[in-house]
Amino acid sequence: MAAGLVVALGAGNAACASEEEAKEETFVGAEEVCGDVFAGPLAEMVEKVTGDKLFFRKGPEGVERVVAALKEGYASGRPWAGGAELCRLDPKDSAQTDHGGAKFTMYAPQDVEDEGLPAGYELYTMGVQSSVGRGGAGLYFECVSPQLKGSDKTPLRIHGSFGRGVSDAPDTREYRNLNMTILHAVSLKLVKELDCANNGGLPKSPVLTPK
């Protein structure tokens, strides 16, 4: 009986260890959180602006999901569409409301206005319109693509946004520029997948100039 009990306890401990290991594997650094969305130097930027090193692992299908949502929205003929999340950033040991990430939607023409920016945000000069603040960045641009019938006459209007979530990072020019740099980089990944002419009007390197 004693030997049987020891074996049972050993098996139980092994199972617990296995569960703990599996739980740890669900949390990864920014370079792996959504496949390779934030690969390379972006990973360090994301971890810097969020103040977090580990995030709940997400699948790598974000770009494909956004492309499908934008194509569907464009084909509908509506002036705007909800789009989809490219990557959601859920830090380890954080509240459910403490999350950031990148999302892309199809915007209506009247959405591009100098007024109506979120509190504390300022305009930058990149794209059709861009803005940046302590909590993240927004970027409007247009896509003409052979994948989008009629876009040579009516481009797909894309709004990208990046939010860092709850963070103690300071509100400085450096950190605002990091927000925009991250958004610009993932926007380039999207325009490449959509085959947008001239990178959707976005420069190869981010333009970080206040308007």
C-alpha positions as a Markdown table, in Angstrom:
| # | Residue | x | y | z |
|---|---|---|---|---|
| 1 | Met | 0.0 | 0.0 | 0.0 |
| 2 | Ala | 2.8 | 2.4 | 1.0 |
| 3 | Ala | 4.6 | 1.8 | -2.3 |
| 4 | Gly | 1.4 | 2.3 | -4.2 |
| 5 | Leu | 0.7 | 5.6 | -2.4 |
| 6 | Val | 4.2 | 6.8 | -3.2 |
| 7 | Val | 3.7 | 6.0 | -6.9 |
| 8 | Ala | 0.3 | 7.8 | -6.9 |
| 9 | Leu | 1.8 | 10.8 | -5.2 |
| 10 | Gly | 4.7 | 10.9 | -7.6 |
| 11 | Ala | 2.3 | 10.7 | -10.5 |
| 12 | Gly | 0.2 | 13.5 | -9.0 |
| 13 | Asn | 3.3 | 15.7 | -8.6 |
| 14 | Ala | 4.4 | 15.1 | -12.1 |
| 15 | Ala | 0.9 | 16.0 | -13.4 |
| 16 | Cys | 1.0 | 19.3 | -11.4 |
| 17 | Ala | 4.4 | 20.1 | -12.7 |
| 18 | Ser | 3.2 | 19.4 | -16.2 |
| 19 | Glu | 0.3 | 21.7 | -15.8 |
| 20 | Glu | 2.5 | 24.5 | -14.4 |
| 21 | Glu | 4.9 | 24.1 | -17.4 |
| 22 | Ala | 2.0 | 24.2 | -19.8 |
| 23 | Lys | 0.7 | 27.4 | -18.1 |
| 24 | Glu | 4.1 | 29.0 | -18.3 |
| 25 | Glu | 4.3 | 28.2 | -22.0 |
| 26 | Thr | 1.1 | 30.1 | -22.7 |
| 27 | Phe | 3.0 | 33.3 | -21.8 |
| 28 | Val | 5.7 | 34.6 | -24.1 |
| 29 | Gly | 7.7 | 37.7 | -24.9 |
| 30 | Ala | 6.5 | 40.3 | -27.4 |
| 31 | Glu | 8.6 | 38.7 | -30.2 |
| 32 | Glu | 6.3 | 35.6 | -30.0 |
| 33 | Val | 3.0 | 36.9 | -28.7 |
| 34 | Cys | 1.2 | 36.9 | -32.1 |
| 35 | Gly | 3.6 | 34.9 | -34.3 |
| 36 | Asp | 6.2 | 37.3 | -35.7 |
| 37 | Val | 4.0 | 40.4 | -35.7 |
| 38 | Phe | 6.4 | 42.2 | -33.4 |
| 39 | Ala | 9.6 | 40.3 | -34.4 |
| 40 | Gly | 13.0 | 42.0 | -34.3 |
| 41 | Pro | 13.5 | 45.4 | -32.7 |
| 42 | Leu | 9.7 | 45.9 | -32.4 |
| 43 | Ala | 9.6 | 43.4 | -29.6 |
| 44 | Glu | 11.8 | 45.5 | -27.3 |
| 45 | Met | 9.8 | 48.6 | -28.2 |
| 46 | Val | 6.5 | 46.9 | -27.3 |
| 47 | Glu | 7.9 | 45.7 | -24.0 |
| 48 | Lys | 9.3 | 49.2 | -23.3 |
| 49 | Val | 6.0 | 51.1 | -23.9 |
| 50 | Thr | 3.8 | 48.5 | -22.1 |
| 51 | Gly | 6.2 | 47.9 | -19.2 |
| 52 | Asp | 5.6 | 44.2 | -19.5 |
| 53 | Lys | 7.8 | 41.3 | -20.6 |
| 54 | Leu | 5.3 | 38.4 | -20.8 |
| 55 | Phe | 2.0 | 38.3 | -22.7 |
| 56 | Phe | -0.7 | 35.7 | -23.2 |
| 57 | Arg | 0.3 | 33.8 | -26.4 |
| 58 | Lys | -2.0 | 34.4 | -29.4 |
| 59 | Gly | -2.1 | 32.7 | -32.8 |
| 60 | Pro | -0.2 | 34.0 | -35.8 |
| 61 | Glu | -3.2 | 34.5 | -37.9 |
| 62 | Gly | -3.7 | 38.2 | -37.1 |
| 63 | Val | -2.6 | 39.7 | -40.4 |
| 64 | Glu | -4.7 | 37.2 | -42.4 |
| 65 | Arg | -7.7 | 37.9 | -40.2 |
| 66 | Val | -7.4 | 41.7 | -40.7 |
| 67 | Val | -7.0 | 41.3 | -44.5 |
| 68 | Ala | -10.1 | 39.2 | -44.7 |
| 69 | Ala | -12.1 | 41.6 | -42.6 |
| 70 | Leu | -11.0 | 44.7 | -44.6 |
| 71 | Lys | -11.7 | 42.9 | -47.9 |
| 72 | Glu | -15.2 | 42.0 | -46.7 |
| 73 | Gly | -15.9 | 45.5 | -45.5 |
| 74 | Tyr | -14.7 | 47.0 | -48.8 |
| 75 | Ala | -16.7 | 44.6 | -50.9 |
| 76 | Ser | -19.9 | 45.5 | -48.9 |
| 77 | Gly | -19.9 | 49.0 | -50.3 |
| 78 | Arg | -20.4 | 50.5 | -46.9 |
| 79 | Pro | -18.4 | 53.6 | -46.0 |
| 80 | Trp | -16.9 | 52.0 | -42.9 |
| 81 | Ala | -16.3 | 48.5 | -41.4 |
| 82 | Gly | -15.3 | 47.2 | -38.1 |
| 83 | Gly | -12.1 | 45.4 | -39.3 |
| 84 | Ala | -10.3 | 43.1 | -36.8 |
| 85 | Glu | -7.5 | 42.9 | -34.2 |
| 86 | Leu | -4.0 | 42.3 | -35.6 |
| 87 | Cys | -2.7 | 41.4 | -32.2 |
| 88 | Arg | -4.1 | 41.7 | -28.7 |
| 89 | Leu | -1.6 | 42.3 | -25.9 |
| 90 | Asp | -2.7 | 40.7 | -22.6 |
| 91 | Pro | 0.1 | 41.0 | -20.0 |
| 92 | Lys | 0.7 | 38.2 | -17.5 |
| 93 | Asp | -0.9 | 38.7 | -14.1 |
| 94 | Ser | -2.9 | 41.7 | -15.3 |
| 95 | Ala | -6.6 | 42.6 | -15.0 |
| 96 | Gln | -8.9 | 41.7 | -17.9 |
| 97 | Thr | -9.3 | 45.3 | -18.7 |
| 98 | Asp | -5.5 | 45.8 | -18.9 |
| 99 | His | -4.7 | 45.1 | -22.5 |
| 100 | Gly | -3.3 | 46.8 | -25.5 |
| 101 | Gly | -2.5 | 45.8 | -29.1 |
| 102 | Ala | -3.0 | 46.7 | -32.7 |
| 103 | Lys | -6.3 | 46.9 | -34.7 |
| 104 | Phe | -7.3 | 47.9 | -38.2 |
| 105 | Thr | -10.7 | 49.1 | -39.5 |
| 106 | Met | -12.1 | 50.7 | -42.6 |
| 107 | Tyr | -12.9 | 54.3 | -41.9 |
| 108 | Ala | -15.5 | 56.7 | -43.4 |
| 109 | Pro | -14.2 | 59.8 | -45.2 |
| 110 | Gln | -15.5 | 62.1 | -42.6 |
| 111 | Asp | -13.5 | 60.4 | -39.9 |
| 112 | Val | -10.4 | 62.3 | -41.0 |
| 113 | Glu | -10.7 | 65.6 | -39.2 |
| 114 | Asp | -8.3 | 67.8 | -37.2 |
| 115 | Glu | -10.9 | 68.0 | -34.5 |
| 116 | Gly | -12.1 | 65.1 | -32.4 |
| 117 | Leu | -8.7 | 63.7 | -31.4 |
| 118 | Pro | -8.6 | 61.7 | -28.1 |
| 119 | Ala | -7.6 | 63.9 | -25.1 |
| 120 | Gly | -3.9 | 64.4 | -25.0 |
| 121 | Tyr | -3.2 | 63.3 | -28.6 |
| 122 | Glu | -1.5 | 65.4 | -31.2 |
| 123 | Leu | -1.3 | 65.2 | -35.0 |
| 124 | Tyr | 1.7 | 63.9 | -36.8 |
| 125 | Thr | 2.4 | 64.4 | -40.6 |
| 126 | Met | 2.6 | 60.8 | -41.8 |
| 127 | Gly | -0.2 | 59.2 | -43.9 |
| 128 | Val | -3.5 | 60.7 | -44.7 |
| 129 | Gln | -3.6 | 61.6 | -41.0 |
| 130 | Ser | -1.7 | 60.3 | -38.0 |
| 131 | Ser | -1.9 | 61.1 | -34.3 |
| 132 | Val | 0.0 | 60.0 | -31.2 |
| 133 | Gly | -0.5 | 60.2 | -27.5 |
| 134 | Arg | 0.6 | 58.7 | -24.2 |
| 135 | Gly | -1.6 | 55.7 | -24.6 |
| 136 | Gly | -0.9 | 54.8 | -28.3 |
| 137 | Ala | -1.1 | 56.0 | -31.9 |
| 138 | Gly | -3.5 | 56.2 | -34.8 |
| 139 | Leu | -2.8 | 56.2 | -38.5 |
| 140 | Tyr | -5.1 | 56.7 | -41.5 |
| 141 | Phe | -4.0 | 55.6 | -45.0 |
| 142 | Glu | -5.4 | 54.4 | -48.3 |
| 143 | Cys | -4.8 | 51.2 | -50.3 |
| 144 | Val | -5.1 | 50.7 | -54.0 |
| 145 | Ser | -4.6 | 47.0 | -54.8 |
| 146 | Pro | -5.3 | 44.4 | -57.5 |
| 147 | Gln | -6.9 | 42.4 | -54.7 |
| 148 | Leu | -9.6 | 45.1 | -54.3 |
| 149 | Lys | -11.7 | 45.5 | -57.4 |
| 150 | Gly | -12.5 | 49.2 | -58.0 |
| 151 | Ser | -9.8 | 50.5 | -55.6 |
| 152 | Asp | -8.1 | 52.3 | -58.4 |
| 153 | Lys | -11.1 | 54.6 | -58.4 |
| 154 | Thr | -12.1 | 54.3 | -54.7 |
| 155 | Pro | -9.2 | 53.2 | -52.5 |
| 156 | Leu | -9.7 | 51.1 | -49.4 |
| 157 | Arg | -9.5 | 53.5 | -46.4 |
| 158 | Ile | -7.7 | 52.0 | -43.5 |
| 159 | His | -7.4 | 53.2 | -40.0 |
| 160 | Gly | -4.7 | 51.5 | -37.8 |
| 161 | Ser | -4.5 | 51.9 | -34.1 |
| 162 | Phe | -2.0 | 50.8 | -31.4 |
| 163 | Gly | -2.7 | 51.0 | -27.7 |
| 164 | Arg | -0.1 | 50.1 | -25.0 |
| 165 | Gly | -2.7 | 49.3 | -22.3 |
| 166 | Val | -2.1 | 50.3 | -18.7 |
| 167 | Ser | 1.5 | 51.3 | -18.3 |
| 168 | Asp | 3.7 | 53.4 | -16.0 |
| 169 | Ala | 5.9 | 54.5 | -19.0 |
| 170 | Pro | 6.4 | 58.3 | -19.1 |
| 171 | Asp | 4.6 | 60.6 | -21.5 |
| 172 | Thr | 7.6 | 61.8 | -23.4 |
| 173 | Arg | 8.4 | 62.4 | -27.0 |
| 174 | Glu | 10.5 | 59.3 | -27.0 |
| 175 | Tyr | 7.6 | 57.1 | -25.9 |
| 176 | Arg | 5.1 | 58.8 | -28.2 |
| 177 | Asn | 7.5 | 58.1 | -31.1 |
| 178 | Leu | 7.8 | 54.5 | -30.0 |
| 179 | Asn | 4.0 | 54.1 | -30.2 |
| 180 | Met | 3.9 | 55.5 | -33.7 |
| 181 | Thr | 7.0 | 53.4 | -34.8 |
| 182 | Ile | 5.3 | 50.2 | -33.7 |
| 183 | Leu | 2.0 | 51.1 | -35.5 |
| 184 | His | 3.9 | 52.1 | -38.7 |
| 185 | Ala | 5.8 | 48.8 | -38.7 |
| 186 | Val | 2.7 | 46.6 | -38.4 |
| 187 | Ser | 0.9 | 48.8 | -40.9 |
| 188 | Leu | 3.7 | 48.0 | -43.4 |
| 189 | Lys | 3.1 | 44.3 | -42.8 |
| 190 | Leu | -0.5 | 44.7 | -43.6 |
| 191 | Val | 0.0 | 46.7 | -46.8 |
| 192 | Lys | 2.4 | 44.1 | -48.0 |
| 193 | Glu | -0.1 | 41.4 | -47.5 |
| 194 | Leu | -2.8 | 43.5 | -49.3 |
| 195 | Asp | -0.4 | 44.3 | -52.1 |
| 196 | Cys | -1.2 | 48.0 | -51.7 |
| 197 | Ala | 0.5 | 50.3 | -54.4 |
| 198 | Asn | 3.2 | 52.5 | -53.0 |
| 199 | Asn | 2.9 | 50.9 | -49.6 |
| 200 | Gly | -0.4 | 52.6 | -49.1 |
| 201 | Gly | 1.3 | 56.0 | -49.2 |
| 202 | Leu | 3.4 | 55.1 | -46.1 |
| 203 | Pro | 7.1 | 55.7 | -46.1 |
| 204 | Lys | 9.6 | 52.9 | -45.5 |
| 205 | Ser | 10.7 | 54.5 | -42.3 |
| 206 | Pro | 8.3 | 56.3 | -39.9 |
| 207 | Val | 8.0 | 60.0 | -40.2 |
| 208 | Leu | 7.8 | 61.2 | -36.5 |
| 209 | Thr | 7.1 | 64.9 | -37.1 |
| 210 | Pro | 4.4 | 66.7 | -35.1 |
| 211 | Lys | 2.1 | 68.7 | -37.4 |
